[in-house]
Amino acid sequence: MKKFAIALLSGVLLFGAVCEAKYKAPEGVRSQGTKKSTYIFHNQDADGDGKLTLEEFKNQNETRDVKQENRFLKKKGLYKTPEEQFKEMDADNDGKITPEDLAKFYDNQSKELKKR
């Protein structure tokens, strides 16, 4: 009975390893920053133009999730005000940020968190 259980467990582990090795992320799924950016734009882009103004971006800071994340970032010493974040994201200084700008910012933030 022990040998059977060990053989079964080995088979399950081997099957899991094979499945994991063959797994490829669906096309279009790139990063956590991209997922977060998509969610924020879906909920905060009030005029639907595909870009966020500073006011639209600041509105998302009132949600419970963002407040919790900001507390975490303060503990890690990485907190920036919404205005500082927006200025950093708005590379072309047109007063609006794109989903790509936002995703890049969040991906860079994740890299900084991993360093600490």
QUIWOPE-V89576 format. One line per field, one symbol per residue. phi: phi as a letter, one per 20 degrees, with the letter a starting at -180 (. if undefined). psi: psi as a letter, one per 40 degrees, with the letter a starting at -180 (. if undefined). burial: I if it has 16 or more other C-alpha atoms within 10 Angstrom, else O. A space follows every 50 residues. Layout:
phi: ???
psi: ???
burial: ???
This chain:
phi: .ffffffffffffffffffffefcfgfnedbfgfffffffffedffemen cdeffffffffefffffffffffffemdfcfgfffffffffelenbdegf fffffffffffffffe
psi: dddddddddddddddddddddehhiihehdiddddddddddddegdefee ihiddddddeeeiddddddddddddefehiiddddddddgdefeeiiidd ddddddddddddddd.
burial: OOOOOOOOOOOOOOOOOOOOOOOOOOOOOOOOIIOIIIOIIOOIIOOOOO IIIIOIIIOIIOOOOOOOOIOOOOOOOOIOOIOOIIIOIIOOOOOIIIIO IIIIIIIOOOOOOOOO
